[in-house]
C-alpha cells in the first residue's frame, strides 16, 4: 500500500514539474504580455494542482490535508482574478497585442 | 522525490526571475513576480515535507494571501497613482 502511494505521488510530482518548467519556458519565449498570461496560468493551475494532489495522497487524512486544500482553493480563486486585472490594465494602457496594427487595438 | 520536485521548482524560479529582470513593460514584471510567488508557495510546502516538518504549510498559506494582495495593490498603484482616494 505504501509503494502504491509513493508511485502515485511520483507521477503527480512528475506531471507538476513538467507543467511548471514548460510554463516558465513559455514565460520567457512568448512575445507579448497577453500571451505570457497564458503561460502563467499554466503554472498557476497545472503545477499547483498536481503538486498539492501528490502531497495530499502522501499524507492521508489529517489537519495537513485541510491546510493543503486551503492553499489549493485559495490559489484557484485568486489566480484568474490577478490575471484578469493584469490583462485589463494592459489593455487600458494601450499595449498593442503581438501581430496587430497600431490603429486597430480591438 | 521531494528533492527532485524542489530542483524543478528552483529551475523554474530562475527562468521566471530572468523574465522579471528582462521584461519590456511593467506588466511583464508584475506577472513574473506574481508567478514567482506561486512557485515559492509550492516550494515552501515541498520543503516542509522534505524536512518532515509540515508546520511550514502555515507560512505557505500566509505567503499566498500576501502575494495576491500585493499584486492587486501594485496594479492599483500603477493604474490610478494612489492607493485609495481620500474623500473630502
N, CA and C atoms of all chains as a GROMACS GRO file, in nm:
protein
  582
    1UNK      N    1   0.083  -0.121   0.000
    1UNK     CA    2   0.000   0.000   0.000
    1UNK      C    3   0.086   0.125   0.000
    2UNK      N    4   0.196   0.117   0.074
    2UNK     CA    5   0.287   0.232   0.080
    2UNK      C    6   0.354   0.256  -0.054
    3UNK      N    7   0.386   0.144  -0.123
    3UNK     CA    8   0.452   0.155  -0.253
    3UNK      C    9   0.359   0.220  -0.355
    4UNK      N   10   0.229   0.184  -0.350
    4UNK     CA   11   0.133   0.241  -0.446
    4UNK      C   12   0.120   0.392  -0.422
    5UNK      N   13   0.115   0.432  -0.293
    5UNK     CA   14   0.110   0.575  -0.260
    5UNK      C   15   0.231   0.648  -0.317
    6UNK      N   16   0.351   0.587  -0.297
    6UNK     CA   17   0.473   0.653  -0.347
    6UNK      C   18   0.472   0.665  -0.498
    7UNK      N   19   0.421   0.561  -0.567
    7UNK     CA   20   0.422   0.565  -0.714
    7UNK      C   21   0.326   0.674  -0.764
    8UNK      N   22   0.206   0.681  -0.703
    8UNK     CA   23   0.109   0.782  -0.748
    8UNK      C   24   0.162   0.922  -0.718
    9UNK      N   25   0.226   0.939  -0.601
    9UNK     CA   26   0.283   1.070  -0.569
    9UNK      C   27   0.394   1.108  -0.666
   10UNK      N   28   0.477   1.009  -0.705
   10UNK     CA   29   0.584   1.037  -0.800
   10UNK      C   30   0.529   1.078  -0.935
   11UNK      N   31   0.420   1.012  -0.981
   11UNK     CA   32   0.362   1.050  -1.110
   11UNK      C   33   0.305   1.192  -1.103
   12UNK      N   34   0.238   1.224  -0.992
   12UNK     CA   35   0.182   1.359  -0.977
   12UNK      C   36   0.293   1.464  -0.975
   13UNK      N   37   0.403   1.436  -0.903
   13UNK     CA   38   0.513   1.532  -0.897
   13UNK      C   39   0.578   1.548  -1.034
   14UNK      N   40   0.585   1.437  -1.111
   14UNK     CA   41   0.646   1.447  -1.244
   14UNK      C   42   0.563   1.536  -1.336
   15UNK      N   43   0.429   1.516  -1.332
   15UNK     CA   44   0.345   1.599  -1.418
   15UNK      C   45   0.351   1.745  -1.374
   16UNK      N   46   0.355   1.768  -1.240
   16UNK     CA   47   0.364   1.905  -1.190
   16UNK      C   48   0.494   1.972  -1.228
   17UNK      N   49   0.606   1.898  -1.219
   17UNK     CA   50   0.736   1.957  -1.254
   17UNK      C   51   0.742   1.990  -1.402
   18UNK      N   52   0.688   1.898  -1.486
   18UNK     CA   53   0.684   1.923  -1.630
   18UNK      C   54   0.601   2.048  -1.660
   19UNK      N   55   0.490   2.060  -1.589
   19UNK     CA   56   0.400   2.173  -1.612
   19UNK      C   57   0.466   2.305  -1.575
   20UNK      N   58   0.535   2.311  -1.460
   20UNK     CA   59   0.593   2.440  -1.421
   20UNK      C   60   0.714   2.474  -1.508
   21UNK      N   61   0.791   2.372  -1.552
   21UNK     CA   62   0.906   2.406  -1.637
   21UNK      C   63   0.860   2.451  -1.775
   22UNK      N   64   0.755   2.385  -1.829
   22UNK     CA   65   0.701   2.429  -1.958
   22UNK      C   66   0.643   2.569  -1.946
   23UNK      N   67   0.576   2.596  -1.834
   23UNK     CA   68   0.521   2.730  -1.814
   23UNK      C   69   0.629   2.836  -1.804
   24UNK      N   70   0.741   2.804  -1.737
   24UNK     CA   71   0.848   2.902  -1.724
   24UNK      C   72   0.916   2.927  -1.858
   25UNK      N   73   0.934   2.820  -1.939
   25UNK     CA   74   0.992   2.840  -2.072
   25UNK      C   75   0.900   2.924  -2.159
   26UNK      N   76   0.768   2.902  -2.147
   26UNK     CA   77   0.674   2.984  -2.222
   26UNK      C   78   0.677   3.128  -2.178
   27UNK      N   79   0.695   3.149  -2.048
   27UNK     CA   80   0.702   3.286  -1.996
   27UNK      C   81   0.824   3.359  -2.051
   28UNK      N   82   0.930   3.286  -2.085
   28UNK     CA   83   1.045   3.352  -2.146
   28UNK      C   84   1.026   3.369  -2.295
   29UNK      N   85   0.973   3.266  -2.365
   29UNK     CA   86   0.976   3.266  -2.511
   29UNK      C   87   0.862   3.342  -2.576
   30UNK      N   88   0.750   3.360  -2.507
   30UNK     CA   89   0.636   3.423  -2.572
   30UNK      C   90   0.660   3.571  -2.595
   31UNK      N   91   0.602   3.631  -2.700
   31UNK     CA   92   0.643   3.766  -2.739
   31UNK      C   93   0.566   3.880  -2.674
   32UNK      N   94   0.465   3.853  -2.590
   32UNK     CA   95   0.369   3.956  -2.559
   32UNK      C   96   0.316   3.936  -2.417
   33UNK      N   97   0.260   4.041  -2.359
   33UNK     CA   98   0.202   4.026  -2.225
   33UNK      C   99   0.082   3.933  -2.229
   34UNK      N  100  -0.002   3.951  -2.330
   34UNK     CA  101  -0.129   3.877  -2.335
   34UNK      C  102  -0.107   3.729  -2.360
   35UNK      N  103   0.003   3.693  -2.424
   35UNK     CA  104   0.032   3.551  -2.439
   35UNK      C  105   0.112   3.496  -2.322
   36UNK      N  106   0.184   3.585  -2.252
   36UNK     CA  107   0.256   3.537  -2.133
   36UNK      C  108   0.161   3.505  -2.019
   37UNK      N  109   0.044   3.572  -2.018
   37UNK     CA  110  -0.056   3.540  -1.916
   37UNK      C  111  -0.102   3.396  -1.929
   38UNK      N  112  -0.108   3.347  -2.053
   38UNK     CA  113  -0.145   3.208  -2.078
   38UNK      C  114  -0.046   3.111  -2.011
   39UNK      N  115   0.084   3.139  -2.028
   39UNK     CA  116   0.186   3.052  -1.967
   39UNK      C  117   0.182   3.061  -1.815
   40UNK      N  118   0.156   3.182  -1.762
   40UNK     CA  119   0.147   3.196  -1.617
   40UNK      C  120   0.027   3.120  -1.561
   41UNK      N  121  -0.082   3.116  -1.637
   41UNK     CA  122  -0.197   3.038  -1.594
   41UNK      C  123  -0.169   2.890  -1.593
   42UNK      N  124  -0.083   2.845  -1.685
   42UNK     CA  125  -0.039   2.705  -1.686
   42UNK      C  126   0.031   2.669  -1.555
   43UNK      N  127   0.120   2.759  -1.507
   43UNK     CA  128   0.188   2.733  -1.381
   43UNK      C  129   0.088   2.734  -1.266
   44UNK      N  130  -0.003   2.834  -1.266
   44UNK     CA  131  -0.091   2.851  -1.151
   44UNK      C  132  -0.192   2.738  -1.138
   45UNK      N  133  -0.237   2.679  -1.250
   45UNK     CA  134  -0.335   2.572  -1.236
   45UNK      C  135  -0.270   2.434  -1.237
   46UNK      N  136  -0.195   2.403  -1.344
   46UNK     CA  137  -0.142   2.267  -1.357
   46UNK      C  138  -0.039   2.232  -1.251
   47UNK      N  139   0.060   2.321  -1.232
   47UNK     CA  140   0.164   2.293  -1.135
   47UNK      C  141   0.112   2.281  -0.994
   48UNK      N  142   0.035   2.383  -0.951
   48UNK     CA  143  -0.016   2.382  -0.814
   48UNK      C  144  -0.108   2.264  -0.789
   49UNK      N  145  -0.197   2.233  -0.887
   49UNK     CA  146  -0.293   2.125  -0.866
   49UNK      C  147  -0.221   1.992  -0.850
   50UNK      N  148  -0.122   1.964  -0.938
   50UNK     CA  149  -0.061   1.831  -0.929
   50UNK      C  150   0.031   1.818  -0.809
   51UNK      N  151   0.105   1.927  -0.773
   51UNK     CA  152   0.189   1.917  -0.654
   51UNK      C  153   0.105   1.898  -0.528
   52UNK      N  154  -0.004   1.975  -0.515
   52UNK     CA  155  -0.086   1.961  -0.394
   52UNK      C  156  -0.156   1.826  -0.392
   53UNK      N  157  -0.196   1.774  -0.510
   53UNK     CA  158  -0.259   1.641  -0.514
   53UNK      C  159  -0.162   1.533  -0.469
   54UNK      N  160  -0.036   1.544  -0.513
   54UNK     CA  161   0.064   1.447  -0.469
   54UNK      C  162   0.087   1.452  -0.319
   55UNK      N  163   0.094   1.574  -0.263
   55UNK     CA  164   0.116   1.582  -0.118
   55UNK      C  165  -0.005   1.535  -0.040
   56UNK      N  166  -0.128   1.559  -0.093
   56UNK     CA  167  -0.249   1.511  -0.024
   56UNK      C  168  -0.251   1.358  -0.021
   57UNK      N  169  -0.213   1.296  -0.134
   57UNK     CA  170  -0.210   1.149  -0.138
   57UNK      C  171  -0.106   1.097  -0.040
   58UNK      N  172   0.005   1.169  -0.026
   58UNK     CA  173   0.112   1.122   0.063
   58UNK      C  174   0.072   1.128   0.211
   59UNK      N  175  -0.007   1.230   0.251
   59UNK     CA  176  -0.034   1.243   0.394
   59UNK      C  177  -0.151   1.159   0.441
   60UNK      N  178  -0.256   1.144   0.360
   60UNK     CA  179  -0.374   1.078   0.412
   60UNK      C  180  -0.467   1.180   0.476
   61UNK      N  181  -0.548   1.136   0.573
   61UNK     CA  182  -0.646   1.228   0.633
   61UNK      C  183  -0.593   1.283   0.765
   62UNK      N  184  -0.566   1.413   0.766
   62UNK     CA  185  -0.527   1.478   0.892
   62UNK      C  186  -0.549   1.627   0.874
   63UNK      N  187  -0.497   1.706   0.966
   63UNK     CA  188  -0.511   1.852   0.957
   63UNK      C  189  -0.428   1.908   0.842
   64UNK      N  190  -0.321   1.837   0.805
   64UNK     CA  191  -0.234   1.883   0.697
   64UNK      C  192  -0.309   1.884   0.565
   65UNK      N  193  -0.400   1.786   0.548
   65UNK     CA  194  -0.480   1.780   0.426
   65UNK      C  195  -0.568   1.904   0.412
   66UNK      N  196  -0.624   1.947   0.527
   66UNK     CA  197  -0.710   2.066   0.524
   66UNK      C  198  -0.629   2.189   0.485
   67UNK      N  199  -0.506   2.198   0.537
   67UNK     CA  200  -0.424   2.314   0.502
   67UNK      C  201  -0.387   2.313   0.355
   68UNK      N  202  -0.353   2.194   0.302
   68UNK     CA  203  -0.319   2.184   0.160
   68UNK      C  204  -0.439   2.220   0.074
   69UNK      N  205  -0.559   2.174   0.114
   69UNK     CA  206  -0.679   2.208   0.037
   69UNK      C  207  -0.708   2.357   0.043
   70UNK      N  208  -0.678   2.420   0.159
   70UNK     CA  209  -0.697   2.566   0.170
   70UNK      C  210  -0.606   2.640   0.072
   71UNK      N  211  -0.478   2.598   0.066
   71UNK     CA  212  -0.386   2.662  -0.028
   71UNK      C  213  -0.436   2.645  -0.172
   72UNK      N  214  -0.480   2.522  -0.206
   72UNK     CA  215  -0.526   2.496  -0.342
   72UNK      C  216  -0.648   2.578  -0.379
   73UNK      N  217  -0.747   2.582  -0.290
   73UNK     CA  218  -0.870   2.658  -0.319
   73UNK      C  219  -0.838   2.806  -0.332
   74UNK      N  220  -0.750   2.855  -0.244
   74UNK     CA  221  -0.719   2.999  -0.249
   74UNK      C  222  -0.648   3.035  -0.378
   75UNK      N  223  -0.550   2.953  -0.419
   75UNK     CA  224  -0.479   2.986  -0.544
   75UNK      C  225  -0.571   2.972  -0.664
   76UNK      N  226  -0.662   2.873  -0.660
   76UNK     CA  227  -0.755   2.858  -0.772
   76UNK      C  228  -0.848   2.977  -0.785
   77UNK      N  229  -0.884   3.042  -0.673
   77UNK     CA  230  -0.974   3.156  -0.687
   77UNK      C  231  -0.902   3.286  -0.715
   78UNK      N  232  -0.778   3.302  -0.668
   78UNK     CA  233  -0.712   3.432  -0.685
   78UNK      C  234  -0.629   3.442  -0.812
   79UNK      N  235  -0.586   3.330  -0.870
   79UNK     CA  236  -0.502   3.338  -0.990
   79UNK      C  237  -0.578   3.394  -1.111
   80UNK      N  238  -0.704   3.354  -1.140
   80UNK     CA  239  -0.774   3.419  -1.251
   80UNK      C  240  -0.802   3.565  -1.226
   81UNK      N  241  -0.825   3.603  -1.100
   81UNK     CA  242  -0.853   3.743  -1.070
   81UNK      C  243  -0.733   3.830  -1.102
   82UNK      N  244  -0.613   3.788  -1.057
   82UNK     CA  245  -0.496   3.873  -1.082
   82UNK      C  246  -0.458   3.873  -1.231
   83UNK      N  247  -0.479   3.758  -1.300
   83UNK     CA  248  -0.452   3.756  -1.445
   83UNK      C  249  -0.546   3.849  -1.518
   84UNK      N  250  -0.673   3.849  -1.478
   84UNK     CA  251  -0.772   3.934  -1.545
   84UNK      C  252  -0.743   4.081  -1.521
   85UNK      N  253  -0.704   4.115  -1.399
   85UNK     CA  254  -0.674   4.255  -1.369
   85UNK      C  255  -0.552   4.302  -1.447
   86UNK      N  256  -0.449   4.213  -1.457
   86UNK     CA  257  -0.330   4.249  -1.533
   86UNK      C  258  -0.362   4.272  -1.681
   87UNK      N  259  -0.441   4.180  -1.741
   87UNK     CA  260  -0.473   4.194  -1.883
   87UNK      C  261  -0.559   4.317  -1.908
   88UNK      N  262  -0.654   4.343  -1.818
   88UNK     CA  263  -0.742   4.458  -1.835
   88UNK      C  264  -0.665   4.589  -1.828
   89UNK      N  265  -0.572   4.596  -1.732
   89UNK     CA  266  -0.494   4.719  -1.718
   89UNK      C  267  -0.398   4.736  -1.835
   90UNK      N  268  -0.343   4.624  -1.886
   90UNK     CA  269  -0.255   4.634  -2.002
   90UNK      C  270  -0.332   4.682  -2.124
   91UNK      N  271  -0.459   4.642  -2.136
   91UNK     CA  272  -0.539   4.691  -2.248
   91UNK      C  273  -0.573   4.839  -2.231
   92UNK      N  274  -0.598   4.880  -2.106
   92UNK     CA  275  -0.630   5.021  -2.084
   92UNK      C  276  -0.511   5.110  -2.112
   93UNK      N  277  -0.389   5.058  -2.085
   93UNK     CA  278  -0.269   5.139  -2.107
   93UNK      C  279  -0.220   5.132  -2.250
   94UNK      N  280  -0.302   5.081  -2.344
   94UNK     CA  281  -0.275   5.080  -2.488
   94UNK      C  282  -0.152   4.997  -2.524
   95UNK      N  283  -0.138   4.880  -2.462
   95UNK     CA  284  -0.033   4.786  -2.505
   95UNK      C  285  -0.087   4.712  -2.626
   96UNK      N  286  -0.011   4.712  -2.737
   96UNK     CA  287  -0.062   4.656  -2.860
   96UNK      C  288  -0.032   4.507  -2.863
   97UNK      N  289  -0.131   4.422  -2.888
   97UNK     CA  290  -0.104   4.277  -2.895
   97UNK      C  291  -0.014   4.242  -3.012
   98UNK      N  292   0.055   4.128  -3.000
   98UNK     CA  293   0.152   4.085  -3.100
   98UNK      C  294   0.081   4.053  -3.231
   99UNK      N  295   0.124   4.117  -3.340
   99UNK     CA  296   0.066   4.089  -3.470
   99UNK      C  297  -0.044   4.184  -3.512
  100UNK      N  298  -0.086   4.277  -3.424
  100UNK     CA  299  -0.189   4.373  -3.462
  100UNK      C  300  -0.124   4.500  -3.514
  101UNK      N  301  -0.198   4.571  -3.599
  101UNK     CA  302  -0.154   4.702  -3.639
  101UNK      C  303  -0.183   4.804  -3.528
  102UNK      N  304  -0.119   4.920  -3.540
  102UNK     CA  305  -0.132   5.017  -3.431
  102UNK      C  306  -0.272   5.077  -3.427
  103UNK      N  307  -0.332   5.098  -3.542
  103UNK     CA  308  -0.462   5.162  -3.543
  103UNK      C  309  -0.575   5.076  -3.492
  104UNK      N  310  -0.560   4.942  -3.507
  104UNK     CA  311  -0.668   4.853  -3.468
  104UNK      C  312  -0.634   4.788  -3.336
  105UNK      N  313  -0.678   4.846  -3.226
  105UNK     CA  314  -0.647   4.786  -3.097
  105UNK      C  315  -0.742   4.671  -3.069
  106UNK      N  316  -0.870   4.687  -3.100
  106UNK     CA  317  -0.966   4.578  -3.078
  106UNK      C  318  -1.028   4.538  -3.209
  107UNK      N  319   1.244   1.211  -0.407
  107UNK     CA  320   1.122   1.255  -0.475
  107UNK      C  321   1.093   1.402  -0.447
  108UNK      N  322   1.093   1.437  -0.317
  108UNK     CA  323   1.073   1.579  -0.284
  108UNK      C  324   1.190   1.663  -0.333
  109UNK      N  325   1.310   1.604  -0.329
  109UNK     CA  326   1.429   1.680  -0.371
  109UNK      C  327   1.423   1.709  -0.520
  110UNK      N  328   1.377   1.613  -0.601
  110UNK     CA  329   1.366   1.636  -0.745
  110UNK      C  330   1.263   1.744  -0.774
  111UNK      N  331   1.152   1.740  -0.700
  111UNK     CA  332   1.049   1.843  -0.721
  111UNK      C  333   1.101   1.980  -0.681
  112UNK      N  334   1.182   1.984  -0.572
  112UNK     CA  335   1.241   2.113  -0.530
  112UNK      C  336   1.337   2.166  -0.635
  113UNK      N  337   1.415   2.075  -0.698
  113UNK     CA  338   1.507   2.121  -0.803
  113UNK      C  339   1.430   2.174  -0.923
  114UNK      N  340   1.318   2.109  -0.958
  114UNK     CA  341   1.235   2.160  -1.068
  114UNK      C  342   1.179   2.298  -1.034
  115UNK      N  343   1.138   2.317  -0.907
  115UNK     CA  344   1.089   2.448  -0.865
  115UNK      C  345   1.199   2.553  -0.876
  116UNK      N  346   1.323   2.515  -0.841
  116UNK     CA  347   1.433   2.611  -0.845
  116UNK      C  348   1.465   2.651  -0.989
  117UNK      N  349   1.466   2.553  -1.081
  117UNK     CA  350   1.494   2.585  -1.223
  117UNK      C  351   1.386   2.677  -1.278
  118UNK      N  352   1.261   2.644  -1.248
  118UNK     CA  353   1.151   2.727  -1.297
  118UNK      C  354   1.155   2.867  -1.238
  119UNK      N  355   1.192   2.876  -1.108
  119UNK     CA  356   1.203   3.008  -1.045
  119UNK      C  357   1.312   3.093  -1.107
  120UNK      N  358   1.426   3.029  -1.143
  120UNK     CA  359   1.534   3.106  -1.207
  120UNK      C  360   1.490   3.158  -1.342
  121UNK      N  361   1.417   3.073  -1.421
  121UNK     CA  362   1.371   3.117  -1.553
  121UNK      C  363   1.272   3.234  -1.539
  122UNK      N  364   1.183   3.225  -1.439
  122UNK     CA  365   1.085   3.334  -1.420
  122UNK      C  366   1.155   3.461  -1.375
  123UNK      N  367   1.261   3.446  -1.294
  123UNK     CA  368   1.335   3.564  -1.248
  123UNK      C  369   1.406   3.633  -1.364
  124UNK      N  370   1.454   3.553  -1.462
  124UNK     CA  371   1.512   3.613  -1.583
  124UNK      C  372   1.409   3.699  -1.654
  125UNK      N  373   1.285   3.650  -1.665
  125UNK     CA  374   1.182   3.731  -1.729
  125UNK      C  375   1.150   3.855  -1.648
  126UNK      N  376   1.153   3.843  -1.515
  126UNK     CA  377   1.123   3.960  -1.433
  126UNK      C  378   1.232   4.066  -1.446
  127UNK      N  379   1.356   4.024  -1.472
  127UNK     CA  380   1.462   4.123  -1.489
  127UNK      C  381   1.460   4.182  -1.629
  128UNK      N  382   1.438   4.098  -1.733
  128UNK     CA  383   1.448   4.146  -1.870
  128UNK      C  384   1.321   4.209  -1.924
  129UNK      N  385   1.208   4.204  -1.846
  129UNK     CA  386   1.079   4.237  -1.904
  129UNK      C  387   1.071   4.374  -1.966
  130UNK      N  388   1.005   4.382  -2.082
  130UNK     CA  389   0.997   4.509  -2.153
  130UNK      C  390   0.906   4.607  -2.080
  131UNK      N  391   0.783   4.565  -2.056
  131UNK     CA  392   0.687   4.657  -1.994
  131UNK      C  393   0.675   4.627  -1.845
  132UNK      N  394   0.597   4.710  -1.776
  132UNK     CA  395   0.576   4.690  -1.633
  132UNK      C  396   0.491   4.567  -1.608
  133UNK      N  397   0.397   4.538  -1.701
  133UNK     CA  398   0.305   4.427  -1.678
  133UNK      C  399   0.377   4.293  -1.684
  134UNK      N  400   0.483   4.286  -1.767
  134UNK     CA  401   0.564   4.164  -1.769
  134UNK      C  402   0.626   4.138  -1.632
  135UNK      N  403   0.679   4.243  -1.573
  135UNK     CA  404   0.743   4.226  -1.442
  135UNK      C  405   0.643   4.189  -1.335
  136UNK      N  406   0.525   4.255  -1.337
  136UNK     CA  407   0.423   4.224  -1.236
  136UNK      C  408   0.377   4.079  -1.249
  137UNK      N  409   0.354   4.036  -1.374
  137UNK     CA  410   0.309   3.898  -1.398
  137UNK      C  411   0.415   3.797  -1.355
  138UNK      N  412   0.543   3.829  -1.384
  138UNK     CA  413   0.650   3.737  -1.346
  138UNK      C  414   0.664   3.727  -1.195
  139UNK      N  415   0.650   3.840  -1.124
  139UNK     CA  416   0.664   3.836  -0.979
  139UNK      C  417   0.547   3.761  -0.916
  140UNK      N  418   0.426   3.778  -0.973
  140UNK     CA  419   0.310   3.704  -0.923
  140UNK      C  420   0.328   3.553  -0.941
  141UNK      N  421   0.379   3.514  -1.058
  141UNK     CA  422   0.402   3.372  -1.083
  141UNK      C  423   0.514   3.317  -0.995
  142UNK      N  424   0.616   3.400  -0.971
  142UNK     CA  425   0.724   3.358  -0.882
  142UNK      C  426   0.672   3.334  -0.740
  143UNK      N  427   0.574   3.415  -0.698
  143UNK     CA  428   0.513   3.393  -0.568
  143UNK      C  429   0.443   3.259  -0.560
  144UNK      N  430   0.374   3.220  -0.667
  144UNK     CA  431   0.309   3.088  -0.669
  144UNK      C  432   0.412   2.976  -0.659
  145UNK      N  433   0.524   2.992  -0.734
  145UNK     CA  434   0.630   2.890  -0.729
  145UNK      C  435   0.688   2.881  -0.588
  146UNK      N  436   0.700   2.996  -0.520
  146UNK     CA  437   0.757   2.995  -0.385
  146UNK      C  438   0.662   2.928  -0.287
  147UNK      N  439   0.528   2.947  -0.308
  147UNK     CA  440   0.432   2.877  -0.221
  147UNK      C  441   0.448   2.726  -0.234
  148UNK      N  442   0.459   2.678  -0.360
  148UNK     CA  443   0.480   2.534  -0.380
  148UNK      C  444   0.611   2.489  -0.318
  149UNK      N  445   0.715   2.573  -0.333
  149UNK     CA  446   0.846   2.538  -0.280
  149UNK      C  447   0.849   2.530  -0.128
  150UNK      N  448   0.776   2.623  -0.061
  150UNK     CA  449   0.772   2.618   0.086
  150UNK      C  450   0.702   2.490   0.132
  151UNK      N  451   0.591   2.454   0.065
  151UNK     CA  452   0.520   2.332   0.104
  151UNK      C  453   0.609   2.209   0.085
  152UNK      N  454   0.678   2.203  -0.031
  152UNK     CA  455   0.764   2.088  -0.058
  152UNK      C  456   0.881   2.081   0.040
  153UNK      N  457   0.934   2.198   0.077
  153UNK     CA  458   1.046   2.198   0.172
  153UNK      C  459   1.001   2.150   0.309
  154UNK      N  460   0.878   2.187   0.347
  154UNK     CA  461   0.824   2.137   0.473
  154UNK      C  462   0.809   1.986   0.472
  155UNK      N  463   0.764   1.931   0.359
  155UNK     CA  464   0.752   1.786   0.352
  155UNK      C  465   0.888   1.718   0.346
  156UNK      N  466   0.986   1.785   0.284
  156UNK     CA  467   1.118   1.725   0.269
  156UNK      C  468   1.190   1.719   0.402
  157UNK      N  469   1.174   1.825   0.486
  157UNK     CA  470   1.238   1.825   0.617
  157UNK      C  471   1.153   1.755   0.722
  158UNK      N  472   1.036   1.699   0.680
  158UNK     CA  473   0.941   1.633   0.771
  158UNK      C  474   0.894   1.724   0.881
  159UNK      N  475   0.870   1.849   0.846
  159UNK     CA  476   0.812   1.944   0.942
  159UNK      C  477   0.696   2.014   0.870
  160UNK      N  478   0.576   1.958   0.871
  160UNK     CA  479   0.467   2.014   0.792
  160UNK      C  480   0.409   2.144   0.848
  161UNK      N  481   0.469   2.198   0.953
  161UNK     CA  482   0.421   2.327   1.003
  161UNK      C  483   0.451   2.441   0.905
  162UNK      N  484   0.536   2.413   0.806
  162UNK     CA  485   0.567   2.515   0.706
  162UNK      C  486   0.445   2.552   0.622
  163UNK      N  487   0.340   2.469   0.627
  163UNK     CA  488   0.222   2.496   0.545
  163UNK      C  489   0.151   2.624   0.589
  164UNK      N  490   0.159   2.657   0.718
  164UNK     CA  491   0.101   2.783   0.764
  164UNK      C  492   0.169   2.902   0.697
  165UNK      N  493   0.302   2.895   0.686
  165UNK     CA  494   0.376   3.002   0.618
  165UNK      C  495   0.336   3.010   0.472
  166UNK      N  496   0.310   2.892   0.411
  166UNK     CA  497   0.270   2.891   0.269
  166UNK      C  498   0.135   2.958   0.251
  167UNK      N  499   0.040   2.933   0.345
  167UNK     CA  500  -0.092   2.998   0.336
  167UNK      C  501  -0.078   3.149   0.344
  168UNK      N  502   0.002   3.197   0.440
  168UNK     CA  503   0.020   3.342   0.458
  168UNK      C  504   0.088   3.402   0.335
  169UNK      N  505   0.185   3.327   0.276
  169UNK     CA  506   0.254   3.379   0.158
  169UNK      C  507   0.159   3.391   0.041
  170UNK      N  508   0.066   3.295   0.026
  170UNK     CA  509  -0.031   3.304  -0.085
  170UNK      C  510  -0.121   3.425  -0.068
  171UNK      N  511  -0.168   3.449   0.056
  171UNK     CA  512  -0.254   3.566   0.082
  171UNK      C  513  -0.181   3.696   0.051
  172UNK      N  514  -0.057   3.709   0.100
  172UNK     CA  515   0.016   3.835   0.082
  172UNK      C  516   0.054   3.855  -0.064
  173UNK      N  517   0.077   3.744  -0.138
  173UNK     CA  518   0.111   3.754  -0.279
  173UNK      C  519  -0.004   3.813  -0.359
  174UNK      N  520  -0.126   3.765  -0.332
  174UNK     CA  521  -0.243   3.817  -0.404
  174UNK      C  522  -0.267   3.965  -0.371
  175UNK      N  523  -0.262   3.999  -0.242
  175UNK     CA  524  -0.292   4.136  -0.203
  175UNK      C  525  -0.184   4.232  -0.254
  176UNK      N  526  -0.058   4.185  -0.256
  176UNK     CA  527   0.048   4.270  -0.307
  176UNK      C  528   0.036   4.296  -0.455
  177UNK      N  529  -0.004   4.192  -0.531
  177UNK     CA  530  -0.021   4.211  -0.676
  177UNK      C  531  -0.131   4.312  -0.705
  178UNK      N  532  -0.246   4.296  -0.637
  178UNK     CA  533  -0.357   4.388  -0.660
  178UNK      C  534  -0.320   4.529  -0.618
  179UNK      N  535  -0.244   4.542  -0.508
  179UNK     CA  536  -0.206   4.676  -0.461
  179UNK      C  537  -0.110   4.743  -0.559
  180UNK      N  538  -0.013   4.669  -0.612
  180UNK     CA  539   0.081   4.730  -0.707
  180UNK      C  540   0.010   4.768  -0.836
  181UNK      N  541  -0.086   4.684  -0.882
  181UNK     CA  542  -0.160   4.718  -1.003
  181UNK      C  543  -0.246   4.842  -0.982
  182UNK      N  544  -0.307   4.853  -0.862
  182UNK     CA  545  -0.390   4.971  -0.837
  182UNK      C  546  -0.305   5.097  -0.828
  183UNK      N  547  -0.188   5.084  -0.766
  183UNK     CA  548  -0.098   5.199  -0.758
  183UNK      C  549  -0.050   5.242  -0.897
  184UNK      N  550  -0.022   5.143  -0.984
  184UNK     CA  551   0.023   5.176  -1.119
  184UNK      C  552  -0.091   5.233  -1.202
  185UNK      N  553  -0.214   5.192  -1.172
  185UNK     CA  554  -0.327   5.236  -1.253
  185UNK      C  555  -0.371   5.377  -1.218
  186UNK      N  556  -0.393   5.404  -1.089
  186UNK     CA  557  -0.452   5.532  -1.051
  186UNK      C  558  -0.352   5.628  -0.992
  187UNK      N  559  -0.236   5.583  -0.950
  187UNK     CA  560  -0.137   5.673  -0.894
  187UNK      C  561  -0.147   5.689  -0.745
  188UNK      N  562  -0.247   5.626  -0.682
  188UNK     CA  563  -0.255   5.632  -0.536
  188UNK      C  564  -0.321   5.504  -0.488
  189UNK      N  565  -0.305   5.477  -0.360
  189UNK     CA  566  -0.361   5.353  -0.304
  189UNK      C  567  -0.498   5.375  -0.242
  190UNK      N  568  -0.571   5.477  -0.286
  190UNK     CA  569  -0.703   5.498  -0.229
  190UNK      C  570  -0.728   5.646  -0.214
  191UNK      N  571  -0.844   5.689  -0.260
  191UNK     CA  572  -0.875   5.831  -0.256
  191UNK      C  573  -0.927   5.870  -0.118
  192UNK      N  574  -0.887   5.989  -0.075
  192UNK     CA  575  -0.941   6.043   0.049
  192UNK      C  576  -1.054   6.138   0.013
  193UNK      N  577  -1.176   6.103   0.051
  193UNK     CA  578  -1.292   6.186   0.015
  193UNK      C  579  -1.300   6.306   0.107
  194UNK      N  580  -1.316   6.426   0.048
  194UNK     CA  581  -1.328   6.546   0.129
  194UNK      C  582  -1.464   6.610   0.107
   0.00000   0.00000   0.00000
